[in-house]
Amino acid sequence: MINLQSMITRAAGLNPAGVATRFMGREHSWSQVENRIARFAAALGALGLKDGDRVAILSLNSDRYYESVFAIPWAGLCMVPLNTRWALAENSYALSDSRTKVLLFDDAFMDQAGRLLFEIDDLSTAIYLGDNECPEWAESSEALIASKKPAAPSSRGGDDMAGIFYTGGTTGFPKGVMQSHRAIWASAIGAIPEFQMTQESRYLHVAPMFHMADFAGSMGATLRAASNIILASFDAAQTLEAFAVEGVTHTLIVPSMIKMLLNHPDSVTTDCSRLEVVIYGASPMPKATLQQFMERWPEVGLAQAYGQTELAPIATMLSVLDHRIGGERLHSAGRPTPVGDIRIVDEDGNPCPTGVCGEVTVRGPHTMIGYWDKPEQTEKTLKDGWVYTGDAGRFDQDGFLYIVDRVKDMVITGGENVFTTEVENAVGSHPAVQDVSVIGIPHEEWGEAVHAIVILAPDQAATESDIIAHCRELIAGYKLPKSITFRDEPLPLSGAGKVLKTELRKPYWEELDRQIN
């Protein structure tokens, strides 16, 4: 059966002595990683959990994070990777909503983990993934691994749920995307031709490991039994150093990270001779950044991945060859991967002719099961096996997909999705705010920035900094408005009484050729 745990046994069989993980000078072979995963799974199995129970991870990148991603399904359980940029309230919601039983955490989130364990009734156990002294209210992952014999891998797989991956919510609350073993495996299989990894490849984890984008690279490296080189988080200097010292051949990063690498003075002198392919995604690449990368590192291949969490996550790829050919296709999101089918549909769900814009819909073995405990939202997004992405796009005559706008009310900033309703709920809870509308506006570094248009209540006063400080306690830092416009006149409304955000966006986007950046 197709499942995540078989990916580890396969890699250990293909390349037992090869380097599986390297982190902070710590190195494990594939046979060692398989053994550690099986022992950790045995420890999780001894906690009295039932098949399919949820185990969350709140941690920066590490080799133990990688092992946890596979130990959880090895034990027959479901993972819940938590967003490390979220505020306490957001992670508390995700844990309560998913009815998670066990939380894995590291030093960076020790305080938050302690509060979550105390506050959430369903949460019964916390397991420490760090290197320092384990707090008395938690179990040490290393002690648990040392105390157990390897467990046989669970038989769960195929269409069984492997994990719940939280993404922004149109209703103001995050949605848990349920992904199966088959979907995660299929998405990775579809991307393998363009990832171009082999058993000798060294894949650098620098994007956050909770993010579905890094999952794509992680699963690709595992399928190839390649090496996983891991940095705790993105830092331009450390990433450039890893390119040279670790002999990195592949990595997946978002365009804002690429821009920071190019702007770092070491980028001119760093030895990138081993670097073969850089995959980018999560937000469009600015034209100037793309050109600068290709001039700075002409021998390094670029590949673009387009998708979303609901697609586990890849739908299309623009290949290394396509980048080198250049021309108009550099503005595209590439072509569908071999495992998926994409069509562009009008408002009635009818296919659009080539060249005509409509909503991008995707079908294949990599589509989600649905949204956890949200049947109405699932029904709106998943129709007859097709995921309605909320992106507006068109196909050209050569089968390249062009994303031109967004149907869903969402801002993509630095590769992170921000649903504007979440921000509006936070801003609107300030006692001085009478009305608010949130939009995305162009930003040179992040692609888009969150911008709030606020009407203050009569006889009330508040500054931009007052409102942002208020929101900081409620939502993650990347969701905070980066700027606020105060307005006296009412917000423009449609005949149905909805705010006309297209009108609010016009002054910021009218000089650009598309309505996303």
C-alpha positions in Angstrom: 0.0 0.0 0.0 1.1 3.6 -0.7 2.0 5.3 2.5 4.5 7.7 4.1 6.1 5.0 6.2 6.9 2.8 3.1 8.8 5.8 1.7 11.3 5.5 4.6 11.7 1.7 4.4 12.3 2.1 0.7 14.9 4.8 1.1 16.7 2.7 3.9 16.7 -0.3 1.6 18.0 1.6 -1.4 20.7 3.7 0.4 21.2 2.3 3.9 24.6 3.9 4.5 23.9 7.1 2.7 23.4 10.3 4.6 19.7 10.8 5.3 19.9 13.9 7.5 22.4 16.5 8.5 21.6 19.2 11.1 23.9 21.3 13.3 26.7 18.9 12.7 24.6 15.9 13.6 24.4 13.2 10.9 22.3 10.0 10.5 22.3 7.4 7.7 19.1 6.1 6.2 19.3 2.9 8.2 19.7 4.9 11.4 16.8 7.2 10.5 14.6 4.2 9.8 15.5 2.8 13.2 14.9 6.0 15.0 11.6 6.6 13.4 10.4 3.0 14.3 11.5 3.6 17.9 9.8 7.0 18.1 6.7 5.4 16.6 6.8 2.7 19.3 6.9 5.5 22.0 3.9 7.2 20.4 2.1 3.9 20.2 2.6 3.4 24.0 0.6 6.6 24.8 -2.7 4.8 24.4 -3.7 6.7 21.2 -6.2 5.3 18.7 -5.5 5.0 15.0 -5.9 8.3 13.3 -5.5 10.4 16.5 -3.7 13.7 15.9 -0.1 14.6 16.9 0.9 18.2 16.3 4.4 19.6 15.7 5.4 23.1 16.8 9.1 23.5 16.0 11.7 25.1 13.9 13.3 22.9 11.2 15.5 20.1 12.5 16.4 16.4 11.8 13.9 15.5 14.6 11.2 17.4 12.8 11.9 15.3 9.7 11.8 12.1 11.7 8.5 13.1 13.4 6.8 13.6 10.1 7.3 9.9 9.4 7.2 8.5 12.9 3.6 9.8 13.4 2.1 7.9 10.4 4.4 4.9 11.2 2.5 4.7 14.5 -0.9 4.9 12.6 -1.5 8.5 13.7 -2.1 11.8 11.9 0.2 14.8 11.9 -0.8 18.4 12.5 2.2 20.7 11.5 1.6 24.0 13.2 2.6 27.4 11.7 5.6 28.7 13.6 4.6 32.2 12.7 1.2 32.0 14.3 0.2 33.7 17.6 -0.7 31.6 20.6 -4.4 32.1 19.9 -4.2 30.7 16.4 -2.2 27.6 17.4 -4.7 27.1 20.3 -7.5 27.2 17.8 -5.9 24.6 15.5 -5.1 22.2 18.4 -8.6 22.5 19.8 -10.3 22.3 16.4 -8.3 19.1 15.4 -8.7 17.6 18.9 -5.0 17.0 19.0 -3.8 14.6 21.8 0.0 15.1 21.7 2.2 18.1 21.0 5.9 17.9 19.8 7.8 21.1 20.4 11.4 22.5 20.5 13.2 25.2 22.5 11.8 28.0 20.4 8.3 27.2 21.5 8.7 25.9 25.0 6.7 28.7 26.6 3.9 28.4 24.1 3.8 24.6 24.4 3.5 24.9 28.2 0.6 27.2 28.0 -1.1 25.1 25.3 -0.7 22.0 27.4 -2.3 23.7 30.3 -5.2 25.4 28.4 -6.4 22.7 26.0 -8.4 19.8 27.4 -7.7 17.2 24.7 -4.0 17.8 24.8 -2.6 15.2 27.2 1.1 14.9 26.4 4.0 17.2 25.3 7.2 15.8 23.8 10.4 17.8 23.7 12.4 17.7 20.5 15.2 20.1 21.6 18.8 19.6 22.8 18.6 21.3 26.2 17.1 20.1 29.5 13.6 18.7 29.0 10.9 20.6 31.1 9.3 18.5 33.9 5.9 18.7 32.3 7.1 17.1 29.0 8.8 13.9 27.8 12.1 13.9 26.0 12.0 12.5 22.4 15.6 11.2 22.7 14.8 9.4 26.0 11.7 7.9 24.4 13.6 6.7 21.4 16.3 5.1 23.6 13.8 3.3 25.7 11.8 1.5 22.9 12.4 -1.3 20.5 11.5 -0.5 16.8 7.8 -0.9 16.1 6.5 -2.4 12.8 5.0 0.3 10.5 1.3 0.8 10.6 -0.8 -0.5 7.7 -2.7 2.8 7.4 -2.1 4.4 4.0 -3.8 5.0 0.7 -6.8 7.2 1.1 -6.5 7.2 4.9 -5.8 10.7 6.3 -2.1 11.3 6.9 -2.4 14.8 8.3 -4.3 18.0 8.8 -2.6 21.1 7.4 -4.0 24.4 8.5 -4.4 27.3 6.1 -6.1 30.7 6.3 -9.8 30.8 6.5 -12.4 32.8 4.6 -14.6 32.9 7.6 -11.9 34.3 9.9 -10.8 31.0 11.3 -8.1 28.7 9.8 -9.2 25.7 7.9 -7.7 22.3 8.4 -6.9 20.7 5.0 -7.1 16.9 5.3 -4.5 15.2 3.1 -4.2 11.5 2.5 -1.1 9.3 2.3 -1.8 8.9 -1.4 -2.2 12.6 -2.1 1.2 13.5 -0.5 2.9 10.7 -2.3 1.2 11.5 -5.7 2.1 15.2 -5.5 5.8 14.3 -4.9 5.8 11.7 -7.8 4.3 14.4 -10.1 7.1 16.8 -9.3 10.1 14.4 -9.6 10.8 15.0 -13.3 11.3 18.8 -12.7 13.0 18.5 -9.3 15.7 16.4 -11.0 17.0 14.9 -7.8 19.0 11.6 -7.6 20.4 9.5 -4.8 23.5 11.7 -4.8 21.5 14.9 -4.4 21.7 17.1 -1.3 18.4 18.9 -0.6 18.5 21.9 1.6 15.5 22.5 4.0 15.4 26.3 4.5 11.7 27.0 4.0 9.7 26.1 7.1 9.1 22.4 7.4 5.5 22.9 8.5 4.8 24.4 5.1 3.4 22.3 2.3 6.0 23.8 -0.1 8.9 22.3 1.8 6.9 19.1 2.1 7.1 18.8 -1.6 10.9 18.9 -1.5 11.1 16.7 1.5 9.1 13.9 -0.1 11.0 14.2 -3.3 14.3 13.8 -1.5 12.9 10.8 0.4 11.7 9.1 -2.7 15.1 9.5 -4.2 16.9 8.4 -0.9 18.9 11.7 -1.2 20.3 13.7 1.7 18.3 16.2 3.7 20.5 19.1 4.8 18.5 21.2 7.3 18.8 24.7 8.6 16.6 25.7 11.6 15.2 28.7 9.6 16.0 30.9 6.7 19.0 33.3 7.1 20.6 34.6 3.9 24.2 34.2 5.1 23.7 30.7 6.6 21.9 29.6 3.4 24.8 30.8 1.2 27.3 29.1 3.5 25.3 25.9 3.3 25.4 26.1 -0.5 29.2 26.1 -0.3 30.1 24.0 2.8 27.4 21.4 2.5 27.6 21.1 -1.3 23.8 21.7 -1.6 22.5 20.6 -5.0 18.8 21.4 -4.6 16.6 23.6 -2.5 13.0 25.1 -2.5 12.6 28.7 -1.4 10.1 31.5 -1.9 10.9 34.5 -4.1 11.3 36.9 -1.1 14.1 34.6 0.2 15.7 34.6 -3.3 15.8 38.4 -3.3 17.4 38.4 0.2 20.1 36.0 -1.1 20.8 38.1 -4.1 21.1 41.3 -2.0 23.5 39.7 0.4 27.1 40.7 -0.3 28.4 37.1 0.0 26.2 36.0 -3.0 28.8 37.4 -5.4 31.7 35.3 -3.9 29.9 32.2 -2.6 30.8 28.9 -4.2 27.6 27.6 -5.7 29.3 25.1 -8.1 27.4 22.1 -6.7 24.0 23.9 -6.8 21.9 22.4 -9.6 18.3 23.4 -9.2 16.4 26.0 -7.1 12.7 25.4 -7.0 10.6 28.5 -6.1 7.0 28.9 -5.4 4.3 30.0 -2.9 4.2 33.4 -4.7 5.1 34.8 -8.1 8.7 35.7 -8.8 9.1 39.4 -9.6 10.6 39.9 -13.1 13.6 41.8 -11.9 14.5 39.2 -9.3 14.2 36.4 -11.8 16.5 38.2 -14.2 19.0 39.0 -11.5 19.2 35.4 -10.4 19.8 34.1 -13.9 22.6 36.7 -14.4 24.2 36.0 -11.0 24.1 32.2 -11.2 23.7 31.3 -14.9 24.6 27.6 -14.4 21.9 27.0 -11.7 18.6 25.8 -13.0 15.3 27.4 -11.9 12.0 25.6 -11.7 8.7 27.1 -10.5 6.0 25.2 -8.7 2.4 26.4 -8.5 -0.2 24.9 -6.2 -1.8 25.1 -2.8 -2.2 23.2 0.4 -5.4 21.6 -1.0 -3.3 20.0 -3.7 -0.6 18.5 -1.5 0.7 21.0 -2.9 1.8 21.0 -6.5 -0.4 21.5 -9.6 1.9 22.8 -12.3 5.7 23.3 -12.8 7.7 25.6 -15.1 10.8 23.5 -15.9 14.4 24.4 -15.9 14.4 24.2 -19.7 11.4 26.5 -19.9 13.3 29.1 -17.9 16.3 28.9 -20.2 14.1 29.2 -23.3 12.7 32.3 -21.7 10.2 34.6 -23.4 6.5 34.9 -22.6 6.4 31.6 -20.8 8.5 33.1 -17.9 5.3 34.8 -16.9 3.4 31.5 -16.7 3.0 29.0 -13.9 4.1 26.2 -16.2 2.2 23.0 -17.2 0.3 20.5 -15.2 2.4 17.8 -13.6 1.9 14.2 -14.9 -0.5 13.3 -12.0 -3.0 16.1 -12.3 -5.7 17.4 -14.7 -6.4 21.2 -14.9 -9.3 23.0 -16.5 -10.4 26.6 -16.6 -14.1 27.1 -15.9 -16.5 30.0 -16.0 -18.9 31.0 -13.2 -21.3 28.2 -14.2 -18.5 25.5 -14.1 -18.3 25.2 -17.9 -14.8 24.8 -19.5 -13.4 28.0 -21.0 -11.8 28.1 -24.4 -8.0 28.4 -24.7 -7.0 32.0 -23.9 -10.1 32.8 -22.0 -9.8 33.5 -18.2 -11.8 31.6 -15.6 -11.2 29.8 -12.3 -8.4 27.3 -12.1 -9.7 23.8 -11.1 -7.6 20.8 -10.5 -8.4 17.0 -10.3 -6.1 14.1 -9.5 -4.8 11.7 -6.8 -3.1 14.7 -5.0 -6.4 16.5 -4.2 -7.5 16.9 -0.5 -10.0 14.8 1.3 -11.7 18.0 2.4 -11.6 20.5 5.2 -11.6 19.1 8.7 -15.1 19.5 10.3 -16.1 22.0 7.7 -18.5 20.2 5.3 -20.0 23.4 3.8 -16.6 24.9 2.9 -15.6 21.5 1.5 -18.6 21.4 -0.7 -17.8 24.9 -2.1 -14.2 24.0 -2.9 -14.3 20.3 -3.8 -16.9 19.6 -6.5 -17.1 16.3 -8.3 -13.4 15.6 -7.5 -12.3 19.0 -8.7 -10.6 21.5 -6.4 -11.7 25.0 -7.1 -8.5 26.9 -6.4 -9.9 30.5 -6.2 -7.2 31.6 -8.7 -8.2 33.1 -12.0 -6.1 32.0 -15.0 -6.0 31.0 -18.6 -4.2 28.4 -20.8 -2.2 29.4 -23.9 -2.1 27.3 -27.0 1.0 25.5 -25.8 -0.6 24.4 -22.6 1.1 26.9 -20.2 -1.0 28.2 -17.4 -1.1 31.9 -16.6 -2.4 33.1 -13.2 -3.8 36.6 -13.6 -5.9 37.3 -10.6 -7.4 35.8 -7.5 -11.1 34.8 -7.1 -10.7 34.2 -3.4 -10.3 37.2 -1.1 -6.7 36.5 -0.2 -3.3 38.2 0.0 -0.1 36.3 -0.7 2.7 38.0 1.2 6.2 36.5 1.3 4.8 33.1 0.3 2.2 33.1 3.1 -1.6 33.1 2.4 -3.5 35.7 4.4 -7.3 35.6 4.1 -8.5 39.1 4.5 -11.4 38.1 6.7 -9.0 37.1 9.5 -7.3 40.5 9.4 -10.6 42.3 9.2 -11.9 40.5 12.3 -8.8 41.5 14.2 -8.8 45.1 13.1 -12.6 45.3 13.6 -12.3 44.2 17.2 -10.5 47.5 18.1 -13.1 49.6 20.0 -12.4 52.7 17.8 -13.0 50.9 14.5 -16.4 51.2 12.9 -15.7 49.5 9.6 -12.7 48.0 7.8 -11.8 46.4 4.6 -8.4 44.6 4.0 -6.8 44.3 0.6 -3.4 43.3 -0.9 -1.2 46.1 -2.4 2.0 45.7 -4.4 5.2 45.3 -2.3 8.7 45.2 -3.9 10.1 42.6 -1.5 7.1 40.5 -0.4 5.1 40.6 -3.6 2.0 41.9 -1.8 1.5 43.6 1.5 -1.6 43.6 3.8 -3.3 47.0 3.8 -6.3 48.0 5.9 -8.8 50.7 5.0 -10.4 51.9 8.2 -13.4 54.0 9.1 -13.2 55.1 12.8 -16.4 55.2 14.9 -17.8 58.7 15.7 -15.9 60.5 18.4 -13.2 57.8 18.5 -9.5 58.1 17.8 -6.8 55.6 17.0 -3.5 55.7 15.1 -2.0 53.2 12.7 0.3 51.9 15.4 -2.5 51.6 17.9 -4.5 49.3 15.6 -1.5 47.2 14.6 -0.5 46.8 18.2 -4.0 45.6 19.0 -3.9 43.1 16.2 -0.5 41.7 17.2 -2.1 39.8 20.1 -4.7 38.2 17.9 -3.0 37.2 14.6 0.5 36.2 13.3 3.0 38.9 12.5 2.9 38.3 8.7 -0.9 38.9 8.8 -0.7 42.3 10.4 -1.5 45.3 8.3 1.7 46.8 7.0 -0.1 50.1 6.4 -3.5 51.6 7.2 -5.5 54.2 5.3 -8.1 56.1 7.4 -11.3 57.0 5.4 -14.3 59.2 6.2 -16.7 58.2 3.4 -18.4 54.8 3.5 -16.8 51.8 1.8 -18.1 51.2 -1.8 -20.8 48.5 -1.9 -22.2 46.2 -4.6 -25.9 45.8 -5.2 -25.8 42.8 -2.9 -24.2 44.9 -0.1 -20.7 43.5 -0.4 -17.6 45.7 -0.3 -16.3 46.3 -3.8 -12.6 45.5 -3.1 -11.9 45.8 -6.8 -12.6 49.5 -6.4 -10.4 49.8 -3.3 -7.6 48.0 -5.1 -7.6 50.0 -8.3 -5.5 53.0 -7.2 -2.7 50.6 -6.1 -2.7 48.2 -9.1 -3.8 50.3 -12.1 -0.2 50.7 -13.4 0.4 46.9 -13.4 -0.5 44.3 -16.0 -2.0 41.8 -13.5 -3.9 42.0 -10.2 -1.4 39.9 -8.3 2.3 40.6 -7.8 
